[in-house]
Amino acid sequence: MTDPNRRDIIAGATALGLTALMRTPAMGQTATPDLILINGKFTTLDRSNPSPQAVAITGGRFSAVGDAADVMAAKGPSTRVIDLGGRRAIPGLCDNHIHVIRGGLNFNMELRWDGVSSLADAMDMLRRQVANTPAPQWVRIVGGFTEHQFAEKRLPTLEEINRAAPDTPVFILHLYDRALMNAAALRVIGYTKDTKDPPGGIIERDAQGNPTGLLIASPNAGILYSTLAKGPKLPFEYQVNSTRHFMRDLNRLGVTSVIDAGGGYQNYPEDYEVIDRLHKDGELTLRIAYNLFTQKPKEEKEDFLRWTSQSKYQQGDDYFRLNGAGEMLVYSAADFEDFRVERPDMPPEMEGELEQVVRVLAQNRWPWRLHATYDETISRSLDVFEKVNAEIPLDGLHWFFDHAETISDKSIDRIAKLGGGIAVQHRMAYQGEYFVERYGNEAAEHTPPIKRIMDAGVKISAGTDATRVASYDPWVSISWLVTGKTLGGLRLYPERNCLDRETALRMWTENTTWFSNEEDKKGNIKTGQLADLVVLDRDYFEVPSDDIRHLQSVLTIVDGKPVYGVGPFAGDAPTPPPAMPDWSPVRTFGGYHKQTADARPSQLERVAASACSCASGCGVHGHAHADAWGSSVPVSDLRTFWGALGCSCWMV
């Protein structure tokens, strides 16, 4: 029960905040809200006002967050009111590390296996897309999935791919460890028995020396990047359309802000023209803070000298602005994250090259982010940062490491002393099985050591590193933080190393604001903050933990404007134009594959439609158990379902 005195205090404070924010100085009059949201279960993450009854938005900011009567009292004739129907509403999610600008240029060309639960279904999608793709286009499946998410626990064979696509080039990127290509793709790219292996990569060959179609990163992903770059590109206007569809799919998942980490083969400013055009036309549905990623080995210092002289840190606005340097600062410091191979040693010139760049950035007061998977790389980088700090204090610069899976306690404490941060991503949800195979279960229990980082007082937040090495679904990341499980169901972390649901949500909201230097500007549902909010299809705080990764939005609001809506909110947000070109996989399959709340009853009914064929012969009516494993119904639900019917083999 709400304490009446506390309630009166909050209501009074809300009213004061409402009056202050809605006063129009030029007119001396009070403006009315543009939008009011009522009848929702609001999780504000504002500790002084955690569970209000209603929210008002004026001029793109939350103008009142409090009791329904107080908020509705400010309603004017033009105020739009949306009834949330008792659904959970949370602050908009912010991905601390995603390659959204690069991903948007290609999204409409890519068939996504993200979230697909069986290889059989994935290969069916491939065959359908092959039939729909005209020459000379490719079918591309570019990351975002792991073989462990499939019921079959494997990748397709080259024979299966060639059988599915005898004539259309197919390129399948699996994480950053390998790529699979059919014979048609080999012919188009021109890989033959005379093609030499590039540095750090392997072209697998048959007994006669001919390429088989398997490319292996050993240890770096350069061969995967460069081969993919040989494919056709979309025309500019199609890239604009493609980026809009990618942003919309992120909005569907509840993402309202991102920090873009640049990426390989993403040149500045040429490859930023599409996102700049969308920004100028007012068509961004995400807030994007972008970092500049060097593209020229041995010329990195020149890149950053040029960029710091031509651009100003934080130039732009709340929708699109410069966030600093990285994640690639120098190529000699890049330790690729393929846990299927031995940890790479960074070359001896790393420190000298890194110091040159960090000095340029520190002198110009530009923050940076640095890709670093292993503690060996982090500790050597910290030697450089400490050296520069002795001459050019880093106080106030929001610099940080990305990933940091195997960071040591000593390195964490050194980062704390220097005032840096650590941005973690859910790569272990995709590669955890490989890490355990190489380093063991005990090492995996604290990879990365999130609780230890928090205890040291180091700034920390969460993201995805999408779209290639992991998927862009924030709920897979949040599920990983809460359950400690991989997509394949392997439990990596003991309970003591997992986060409670509120802390995990903060990792994706208010914690991320330090990494874009936007503290107190967003991340909460709070008077005065930017009005970014998400209404969920199911209640995050009530669904079973294994169902967290299936959540998505039914209404997403950015800057006070609905940008995505389905079901009862379908009419509240604009509909994007059809995906271009007309053969785009997005038209047929959409983006991330989600199990929806509405689909679950029909799936369970289908499971009950045929006879059980389990080994124990329990005789319970239902779908064959082997097929049930490959369905999109979570195993936890199947066990409940079968158990309720008395199926002995599921009573585990």
C-alpha positions as MATLAB code, in Angstrom:
seq = 'MTDPNRRDIIAGATALGLTALMRTPAMGQTATPDLILINGKFTTLDRSNPSPQAVAITGGRFSAVGDAADVMAAKGPSTRVIDLGGRRAIPGLCDNHIHVIRGGLNFNMELRWDGVSSLADAMDMLRRQVANTPAPQWVRIVGGFTEHQFAEKRLPTLEEINRAAPDTPVFILHLYDRALMNAAALRVIGYTKDTKDPPGGIIERDAQGNPTGLLIASPNAGILYSTLAKGPKLPFEYQVNSTRHFMRDLNRLGVTSVIDAGGGYQNYPEDYEVIDRLHKDGELTLRIAYNLFTQKPKEEKEDFLRWTSQSKYQQGDDYFRLNGAGEMLVYSAADFEDFRVERPDMPPEMEGELEQVVRVLAQNRWPWRLHATYDETISRSLDVFEKVNAEIPLDGLHWFFDHAETISDKSIDRIAKLGGGIAVQHRMAYQGEYFVERYGNEAAEHTPPIKRIMDAGVKISAGTDATRVASYDPWVSISWLVTGKTLGGLRLYPERNCLDRETALRMWTENTTWFSNEEDKKGNIKTGQLADLVVLDRDYFEVPSDDIRHLQSVLTIVDGKPVYGVGPFAGDAPTPPPAMPDWSPVRTFGGYHKQTADARPSQLERVAASACSCASGCGVHGHAHADAWGSSVPVSDLRTFWGALGCSCWMV';
ca = [
       0.000    0.000    0.000;
       1.332    3.461   -0.894;
       2.247    5.670    2.045;
      -0.167    8.681    1.828;
       2.396   11.213    3.036;
       4.964   10.018    0.516;
       2.296   10.054   -2.182;
       1.367   13.661   -1.389;
       5.034   14.687   -1.494;
       5.544   13.044   -4.896;
       2.352   14.555   -6.252;
       3.382   18.008   -5.086;
       6.839   17.623   -6.564;
       5.328   16.394   -9.809;
       2.995   19.339   -9.997;
       5.878   21.752   -9.447;
       7.928   19.977  -12.101;
       5.011   20.013  -14.484;
       4.489   23.761  -14.057;
       8.174   24.554  -14.448;
       8.649   22.465  -17.566;
       5.438   23.456  -19.275;
       5.889   27.190  -18.837;
       6.508   28.941  -22.153;
       8.844   31.874  -21.349;
       7.935   33.884  -24.441;
       4.213   33.690  -23.758;
       4.239   33.551  -19.973;
       1.608   30.841  -20.247;
       1.512   27.143  -19.443;
       1.610   24.670  -22.359;
      -0.440   21.502  -22.266;
       1.146   18.070  -22.701;
       1.497   16.633  -26.175;
       0.974   13.100  -24.909;
      -0.234   11.424  -21.716;
       0.214    7.722  -20.967;
      -2.146    6.158  -18.424;
      -3.053    2.754  -17.000;
       0.445    1.316  -17.270;
       2.833   -0.384  -14.858;
       5.630    2.162  -15.095;
       9.158    1.197  -14.095;
      10.888    4.573  -14.060;
      14.260    3.498  -12.543;
      14.019    6.826  -10.702;
      14.567    5.764   -7.099;
      12.650    8.766   -5.759;
       9.570    7.937   -7.872;
       9.757    4.270   -8.927;
       6.117    3.395   -9.753;
       3.916    6.321  -10.864;
       0.440    6.000  -12.300;
       0.769    8.217  -15.370;
       3.285   10.069  -17.498;
       3.003   13.310  -19.470;
       5.269   14.352  -22.337;
       5.737   17.913  -23.570;
       8.148   19.045  -26.250;
       9.984   15.731  -26.376;
      10.611   15.489  -22.612;
       8.848   13.919  -19.685;
       6.958   16.816  -18.150;
       5.079   15.012  -15.393;
       5.519   11.595  -13.790;
       3.107   10.927  -10.952;
      -0.486   10.322   -9.911;
      -3.022    9.912  -12.702;
      -5.293   12.669  -11.404;
      -2.462   15.208  -11.267;
      -1.167   14.334  -14.708;
      -4.605   14.262  -16.340;
      -5.445   17.644  -14.807;
      -2.973   19.233  -17.223;
      -4.649   17.645  -20.287;
      -5.592   20.121  -22.993;
      -7.785   19.887  -26.094;
      -4.825   18.812  -28.278;
      -3.318   16.356  -25.788;
      -3.199   12.792  -27.023;
      -3.965   10.153  -24.371;
      -2.853    6.532  -24.783;
      -4.192    3.849  -22.449;
      -1.496    1.195  -21.951;
      -3.982   -1.431  -20.824;
      -2.019   -2.393  -17.716;
       1.156   -3.240  -19.623;
       4.693   -2.772  -18.293;
       6.458    0.407  -19.464;
      10.201    0.938  -19.077;
      12.750    3.557  -20.148;
      13.961    3.179  -23.716;
      16.870    0.764  -24.056;
      20.316    1.963  -25.150;
      22.857   -0.389  -26.746;
      26.365    0.579  -25.611;
      28.058   -1.066  -28.620;
      26.432   -1.765  -31.968;
      27.409   -1.286  -35.595;
      24.101    0.256  -36.568;
      25.340    2.653  -39.260;
      27.174   -0.097  -41.166;
      24.388   -2.573  -40.474;
      21.746   -0.228  -41.837;
      23.452    0.004  -45.214;
      23.096   -3.760  -45.678;
      20.075   -4.765  -43.578;
      17.643   -5.173  -46.479;
      20.062   -7.519  -48.291;
      20.564   -9.870  -45.351;
      18.592  -12.953  -44.429;
      18.562  -13.059  -40.629;
      18.882  -16.338  -38.746;
      18.812  -14.442  -35.451;
      16.407  -16.210  -33.113;
      15.650  -19.155  -35.439;
      15.493  -22.259  -33.272;
      16.248  -25.045  -35.747;
      18.648  -25.526  -38.631;
      15.828  -27.141  -40.584;
      13.826  -23.911  -40.416;
      16.931  -21.846  -41.231;
      17.669  -23.914  -44.339;
      14.051  -23.659  -45.428;
      14.379  -19.879  -45.218;
      17.580  -20.068  -47.259;
      15.919  -22.100  -50.026;
      12.972  -19.709  -50.181;
      15.260  -16.689  -50.394;
      17.422  -18.299  -53.068;
      14.290  -18.746  -55.192;
      13.468  -15.052  -54.715;
      16.912  -13.523  -55.326;
      17.724  -12.387  -58.867;
      21.166  -12.538  -60.456;
      23.738  -11.128  -59.808;
      22.664  -10.647  -56.173;
      23.842  -12.844  -53.293;
      21.967  -14.409  -50.414;
      23.787  -13.220  -47.295;
      23.368  -14.454  -43.734;
      25.722  -12.146  -41.912;
      26.136  -13.136  -38.282;
      23.771  -12.660  -35.375;
      23.347  -16.380  -34.747;
      25.245  -19.327  -33.292;
      25.086  -22.996  -34.181;
      24.270  -23.673  -30.518;
      20.857  -21.968  -30.814;
      19.721  -24.649  -33.277;
      18.068  -27.810  -32.031;
      20.529  -29.726  -34.225;
      23.541  -27.993  -32.553;
      25.422  -27.650  -35.813;
      25.959  -25.500  -38.901;
      24.821  -26.591  -42.347;
      27.316  -28.559  -44.380;
      28.748  -27.177  -47.598;
      26.950  -29.983  -49.414;
      23.613  -28.863  -47.942;
      24.258  -25.243  -48.924;
      25.240  -26.173  -52.476;
      22.175  -28.356  -52.806;
      19.950  -25.505  -51.614;
      21.622  -22.956  -53.905;
      23.319  -24.443  -56.974;
      23.484  -21.170  -58.925;
      22.866  -18.209  -56.569;
      25.916  -17.048  -54.548;
      25.464  -17.710  -50.816;
      27.646  -16.262  -48.034;
      27.003  -17.348  -44.427;
      29.006  -15.663  -41.655;
      29.115  -17.537  -38.333;
      30.249  -15.171  -35.578;
      33.818  -14.087  -36.372;
      35.241  -17.584  -36.639;
      34.229  -18.770  -40.109;
      32.205  -18.215  -43.244;
      30.535  -20.750  -45.524;
      30.202  -20.131  -49.262;
      28.674  -22.223  -51.977;
      30.352  -22.998  -55.297;
      28.515  -20.136  -57.019;
      29.985  -17.646  -54.530;
      33.498  -19.049  -55.017;
      33.123  -18.582  -58.753;
      31.892  -14.993  -58.446;
      34.580  -13.992  -55.943;
      37.287  -15.749  -57.933;
      38.805  -17.924  -55.210;
      40.745  -20.750  -56.920;
      43.549  -23.173  -56.083;
      45.966  -20.366  -56.982;
      44.487  -17.921  -54.430;
      46.853  -17.503  -51.496;
      45.690  -17.458  -47.880;
      45.656  -13.881  -46.548;
      47.515  -13.059  -43.307;
      45.498  -14.338  -40.344;
      43.039  -16.300  -42.478;
      42.661  -19.742  -44.051;
      40.879  -20.766  -47.249;
      40.105  -24.437  -46.674;
      40.987  -26.663  -49.625;
      40.228  -30.165  -50.796;
      42.817  -32.838  -51.653;
      43.405  -31.228  -55.052;
      43.992  -27.790  -53.514;
      40.680  -26.293  -54.626;
      38.774  -24.053  -52.175;
      35.890  -25.908  -50.530;
      33.903  -22.821  -49.536;
      34.991  -22.674  -45.884;
      36.885  -19.561  -44.733;
      38.478  -19.627  -41.281;
      39.585  -16.671  -39.178;
      42.977  -17.680  -37.789;
      43.068  -15.639  -35.674;
      41.584  -12.454  -37.151;
      38.436  -11.820  -39.131;
      40.086   -9.925  -41.976;
      39.393  -12.683  -44.501;
      35.710  -12.678  -43.528;
      35.426   -8.874  -43.792;
      37.242   -8.643  -47.112;
      35.302  -11.469  -48.755;
      31.945  -10.032  -47.710;
      33.010   -6.629  -49.054;
      33.237   -8.142  -52.571;
      29.459   -8.520  -52.757;
      27.027   -6.149  -54.503;
      25.967   -3.004  -52.663;
      22.602   -1.291  -52.564;
      22.122    2.065  -54.335;
      22.010    5.114  -52.071;
      18.217    5.458  -51.906;
      17.893    1.756  -51.149;
      20.440    2.166  -48.347;
      18.285    4.947  -46.902;
      15.285    2.615  -46.953;
      17.384   -0.234  -45.545;
      18.572    1.868  -42.606;
      15.005    2.882  -41.806;
      13.983   -0.770  -41.641;
      16.913   -1.663  -39.411;
      16.045    1.155  -37.022;
      12.434    0.015  -36.992;
      13.442   -3.525  -36.069;
      15.526   -2.154  -33.211;
      12.510   -0.077  -32.143;
      10.455   -3.301  -32.217;
      12.863   -4.745  -29.676;
      12.633   -1.670  -27.430;
      15.855    0.089  -28.463;
      15.616    3.892  -28.565;
      19.324    4.866  -28.386;
      22.608    3.354  -29.499;
      26.314    4.082  -29.346;
      27.732    3.182  -32.735;
      31.203    1.636  -32.592;
      32.169    2.251  -36.221;
      33.423   -0.900  -37.915;
      35.668   -2.403  -40.528;
      35.179   -1.115  -44.080;
      33.198    1.858  -42.708;
      34.883    5.048  -43.863;
      34.203    8.499  -42.480;
      32.511   10.597  -43.750;
      31.575    8.672  -46.930;
      29.686    5.823  -45.261;
      27.872    8.211  -42.911;
      26.043   10.035  -45.709;
      22.930    7.843  -45.408;
      22.513    8.326  -41.676;
      23.282   12.031  -42.053;
      20.557   12.313  -44.704;
      18.013   10.598  -42.428;
      19.000   12.924  -39.605;
      18.573   16.037  -41.731;
      15.200   14.786  -43.000;
      13.965   14.103  -39.458;
      13.589   10.376  -40.129;
      15.833    8.933  -37.412;
      13.883    6.764  -34.983;
      16.979    6.075  -32.863;
      19.325    8.395  -31.048;
      22.825    7.670  -32.337;
      26.110    8.659  -30.704;
      28.895    7.564  -33.044;
      32.579    6.800  -32.592;
      35.144    7.092  -35.384;
      36.984    3.873  -36.227;
      40.321    4.056  -38.041;
      40.555    2.099  -41.307;
      44.254    2.420  -42.167;
      46.892    0.230  -40.474;
      50.040    2.234  -39.708;
      48.180    5.478  -40.545;
      45.948    5.606  -37.483;
      47.568    8.696  -35.965;
      46.994   10.631  -39.193;
      43.307    9.647  -39.162;
      42.796   10.986  -35.658;
      44.856   14.116  -36.244;
      42.620   14.895  -39.200;
      39.365   14.075  -37.430;
      40.164   16.015  -34.257;
      41.086   19.065  -36.346;
      37.986   18.889  -38.529;
      35.362   17.766  -36.009;
      34.405   18.753  -32.494;
      33.657   16.228  -29.773;
      29.867   16.038  -29.181;
      29.070   17.995  -32.330;
      25.485   17.358  -33.366;
      22.316   17.106  -31.315;
      20.389   14.663  -29.120;
      19.588   12.510  -32.159;
      22.972   12.299  -33.883;
      26.308   13.370  -32.483;
      29.999   12.543  -32.290;
      30.951   10.444  -29.260;
      34.734   10.192  -29.681;
      37.208    7.666  -31.073;
      37.329    3.879  -31.454;
      36.633    1.035  -31.047;
      39.650    0.554  -33.304;
      42.396    2.963  -32.268;
      45.343    1.049  -33.729;
      45.354   -2.261  -35.560;
      48.269   -3.546  -33.490;
      45.994   -3.563  -30.398;
      43.111   -5.549  -31.925;
      42.738   -8.964  -30.252;
      39.952  -10.725  -32.109;
      37.430  -12.617  -30.006;
      37.409  -16.082  -31.550;
      37.502  -18.475  -28.593;
      37.937  -21.428  -30.940;
      41.589  -20.450  -31.432;
      44.433  -19.589  -29.102;
      44.603  -16.099  -27.680;
      46.609  -13.922  -30.077;
      49.650  -12.039  -28.765;
      49.752   -8.376  -29.707;
      52.924   -7.288  -31.533;
      55.733   -5.401  -29.749;
      54.954   -2.144  -31.580;
      51.479   -1.986  -29.984;
      52.372    0.334  -27.090;
      54.211    2.866  -29.225;
      51.476    3.103  -31.832;
      48.715    3.242  -29.228;
      50.470    5.969  -27.269;
      50.666    8.216  -30.342;
      46.920    8.005  -30.868;
      45.954    8.329  -27.196;
      48.090   11.457  -26.885;
      46.275   13.053  -29.822;
      42.913   12.200  -28.264;
      43.831   13.324  -24.738;
      45.249   16.627  -26.000;
      42.014   17.294  -27.877;
      39.822   16.078  -24.975;
      38.263   13.349  -27.077;
      37.093   10.230  -25.199;
      37.828    6.850  -26.718;
      36.719    3.262  -26.602;
      39.103    0.364  -27.207;
      38.211   -3.160  -28.304;
      39.966   -5.572  -25.914;
      38.942   -9.174  -25.330;
      41.808  -10.423  -23.174;
      43.449   -9.122  -20.004;
      46.859   -9.389  -21.643;
      45.795   -6.686  -24.121;
      44.051   -4.613  -21.453;
      47.048   -4.557  -19.093;
      49.392   -3.445  -21.877;
      46.924   -0.743  -22.924;
      46.686    0.476  -19.339;
      50.461    0.898  -19.292;
      49.996    3.381  -22.128;
      47.015    5.154  -20.560;
      48.836    5.583  -17.242;
      51.884    6.973  -19.014;
      49.806    9.533  -20.916;
      47.807   10.380  -17.798;
      51.013   11.357  -15.960;
      51.505   14.151  -18.499;
      47.976   14.859  -19.758;
      45.432   14.106  -16.993;
      42.525   12.001  -18.205;
      40.152   13.306  -15.522;
      36.696   13.874  -16.956;
      37.294   11.937  -20.174;
      34.721    9.166  -20.521;
      37.107    6.582  -22.010;
      36.471    2.872  -21.721;
      37.310   -0.659  -22.777;
      34.879   -2.725  -24.827;
      34.208   -6.430  -24.132;
      36.894   -7.264  -21.496;
      35.848  -10.906  -21.155;
      38.974  -12.080  -19.304;
      39.905   -8.876  -17.478;
      41.759   -9.425  -14.181;
      41.068   -7.916  -10.758;
      44.294   -5.952  -11.039;
      43.260   -4.373  -14.340;
      39.805   -3.548  -12.987;
      41.388   -1.664  -10.106;
      43.740    0.183  -12.442;
      40.765    1.304  -14.547;
      38.963    2.462  -11.407;
      41.965    4.549  -10.377;
      42.161    6.175  -13.831;
      38.414    6.910  -13.940;
      37.622    4.762  -16.975;
      34.755    2.419  -17.773;
      34.019   -1.052  -19.152;
      31.310   -1.708  -21.728;
      30.344   -5.389  -21.743;
      28.433   -7.238  -24.453;
      26.730  -10.631  -24.566;
      29.253  -12.361  -26.815;
      29.528  -15.186  -24.274;
      25.833  -15.962  -24.902;
      26.926  -16.934  -28.413;
      30.416  -18.289  -27.766;
      30.212  -19.591  -24.212;
      30.391  -23.220  -25.277;
      33.631  -22.542  -27.169;
      35.104  -20.682  -24.198;
      34.308  -23.559  -21.825;
      35.802  -26.056  -24.251;
      39.093  -24.136  -24.326;
      39.380  -22.663  -20.813;
      37.037  -24.718  -18.626;
      33.894  -24.144  -16.577;
      35.636  -22.430  -13.682;
      37.166  -19.739  -15.885;
      33.801  -19.177  -17.579;
      32.087  -18.443  -14.242;
      33.444  -14.893  -14.233;
      33.836  -14.122  -17.942;
      33.354  -11.196  -17.873;
      33.467  -10.476  -14.099;
      30.524   -8.064  -14.019;
      29.912   -8.172  -10.257;
      33.604   -7.553   -9.541;
      33.611   -4.560  -11.904;
      30.585   -3.116  -10.120;
      32.115   -3.680   -6.688;
      35.218   -1.748   -7.777;
      33.068    1.271   -8.659;
      33.987    1.150  -12.342;
      31.359    2.510  -14.713;
      29.749   -0.406  -16.552;
      26.910   -0.909  -19.012;
      25.689   -3.501  -21.508;
      25.202   -3.888  -25.243;
      25.369   -6.398  -28.076;
      28.296   -5.804  -30.504;
      25.764   -6.550  -33.268;
      25.222   -7.324  -36.048;
      27.909   -9.860  -36.955;
      29.482  -11.342  -33.838;
      26.148  -11.346  -31.991;
      22.556  -10.347  -32.613;
      21.049   -6.937  -31.924;
      18.306   -8.218  -29.625;
      18.712   -6.492  -26.231;
      16.600   -9.131  -24.508;
      19.127  -11.859  -25.267;
      21.686   -9.678  -23.488;
      19.390   -8.967  -20.533;
      18.483  -12.665  -20.296;
      22.201  -13.545  -20.282;
      22.812  -11.063  -17.451;
      19.927  -12.462  -15.379;
      20.130  -16.207  -16.087;
      23.830  -16.651  -16.862;
      22.915  -18.908  -19.801;
      24.043  -19.099  -23.410;
      21.559  -19.249  -26.279;
      22.289  -22.959  -26.375;
      21.088  -23.306  -22.763;
      24.500  -23.797  -21.125;
      24.620  -22.288  -17.626;
      27.853  -20.285  -17.511;
      27.534  -18.303  -14.293;
      26.568  -19.337  -10.775;
      23.775  -17.357   -9.162;
      26.241  -15.128   -7.307;
      27.548  -13.802  -10.629;
      24.118  -13.112  -12.156;
      22.210   -9.834  -11.872;
      18.723   -9.213  -10.552;
      16.241   -7.955  -13.130;
      16.286   -4.313  -12.088;
      20.085   -4.133  -12.139;
      20.179   -5.805  -15.549;
      17.662   -3.263  -16.857;
      19.764   -0.397  -15.482;
      22.737   -1.823  -17.417;
      20.731   -1.080  -20.572;
      19.336    2.314  -19.557;
      20.782    4.757  -17.041;
      24.201    3.044  -16.848;
      24.772    3.540  -20.560;
      24.427    7.316  -20.332;
      27.924    7.728  -18.850;
      29.365    6.085  -21.946;
      27.781    8.744  -24.172;
      28.248   11.582  -21.657;
      24.493   12.012  -21.277;
      23.961   11.420  -17.559;
      20.657   12.788  -16.236;
      19.528   13.457  -19.803;
      17.967   10.030  -20.441;
      17.839    6.523  -19.018;
      14.938    7.074  -16.589;
      11.294    8.001  -16.873;
      11.826   11.205  -14.985;
      10.646   14.779  -15.241;
      12.997   16.746  -17.477;
      14.607   13.776  -19.215;
      14.273   12.926  -22.905;
      10.961   11.169  -23.495;
      12.085    7.715  -24.651;
       9.874    4.875  -23.425;
       8.932    1.284  -24.288;
       5.753   -0.682  -23.571;
       6.375   -4.446  -23.486;
       4.293   -7.329  -24.797;
       4.814   -9.205  -21.522;
       5.829   -8.091  -18.047;
       9.615   -8.228  -17.725;
       9.393   -8.531  -13.949;
       6.887  -11.380  -13.981;
       7.712  -13.692  -16.915;
       9.774  -16.826  -16.190;
      13.474  -16.062  -16.476;
      13.871  -18.279  -19.547;
      11.217  -16.195  -21.315;
      13.028  -12.866  -20.897;
      14.806  -13.285  -24.223;
      11.451  -13.533  -26.014;
      10.249  -10.071  -24.940;
       9.652   -7.255  -27.395;
       7.856   -3.942  -27.629;
       4.262   -3.228  -28.561;
       4.767    0.551  -28.382;
       8.074    2.417  -28.642;
       8.301    6.171  -28.098;
      11.334    8.285  -29.002;
      11.438   12.012  -28.267;
       7.819   11.844  -27.202;
       6.669   10.424  -30.553;
       5.525    6.833  -31.184;
       7.907    5.247  -33.706;
       6.683    1.652  -33.467;
       3.329    0.178  -32.531;
       1.496   -3.122  -32.961;
      -1.777   -4.622  -31.742;
      -3.843   -1.984  -29.939;
      -1.093    0.576  -30.698;
      -0.793   -0.176  -34.421;
      -2.429    3.116  -35.351;
      -0.259    5.200  -33.033;
       2.995    5.014  -35.037;
       3.727    5.625  -38.730;
       4.223    2.682  -41.068;
       7.524    2.617  -42.979;
       7.626    2.261  -46.761;
       8.052   -1.286  -48.141;
      11.556   -2.694  -47.939;
      13.673   -2.087  -51.035;
      14.486   -3.906  -53.290;
      11.366   -6.004  -53.827;
      13.371   -9.244  -53.373;
      14.622   -8.134  -49.947;
      14.491  -10.890  -47.303;
      12.941   -8.289  -44.981;
       9.738   -8.377  -47.048;
       9.374  -12.124  -46.537;
      10.955  -12.839  -43.179;
      11.292   -9.509  -41.365;
      14.287   -9.099  -39.066;
      14.851  -10.775  -35.699;
      12.737  -13.903  -35.216;
      10.715  -13.626  -32.040;
       8.364  -15.946  -30.267;
       5.366  -13.724  -29.583;
       3.003  -13.911  -26.652;
       0.074  -14.511  -29.005;
       1.827  -17.438  -30.715;
       2.430  -19.493  -27.603;
      -1.061  -20.966  -27.017;
      -1.410  -22.071  -30.642;
       2.027  -23.670  -30.545;
       1.164  -25.605  -27.411;
      -2.091  -26.686  -28.994;
      -0.127  -27.914  -32.016;
       2.222  -29.807  -29.693;
      -0.829  -31.613  -28.316;
      -2.123  -32.565  -31.755;
      -0.252  -35.840  -32.333;
       1.019  -38.853  -30.430;
       4.026  -38.854  -28.119;
       6.937  -40.955  -29.365;
       9.299  -40.617  -26.428;
      11.687  -43.386  -25.529;
       9.855  -44.172  -22.301;
       6.628  -44.838  -24.182;
       4.564  -42.960  -21.625;
       1.713  -42.680  -24.114;
       0.893  -39.062  -23.479;
      -0.738  -37.406  -26.487;
       1.412  -34.700  -27.995;
       4.014  -33.844  -30.603;
       7.055  -36.110  -31.015;
       9.656  -35.084  -28.440;
      12.433  -34.743  -30.980;
      10.334  -32.247  -32.934;
       9.348  -30.439  -29.758;
      12.999  -29.644  -29.079;
      13.141  -27.894  -32.458;
       9.982  -25.833  -31.928;
      10.061  -22.235  -30.778;
       8.240  -23.103  -27.546;
      10.748  -22.723  -24.673;
      11.835  -25.986  -23.089;
      10.637  -24.711  -19.714;
       7.090  -24.390  -21.110;
       7.203  -27.809  -22.754;
       8.236  -29.414  -19.486;
       5.335  -27.728  -17.703;
       2.963  -28.788  -20.468;
       4.089  -32.406  -20.680;
       4.401  -32.693  -16.926;
       0.833  -31.525  -16.436;
      -0.254  -34.315  -18.767;
       1.789  -36.892  -16.854;
       4.565  -37.423  -19.360;
       7.291  -39.240  -17.408;
      10.196  -38.415  -19.728;
       9.718  -34.673  -19.167;
       9.472  -34.973  -15.391;
      13.035  -33.682  -14.832;
];
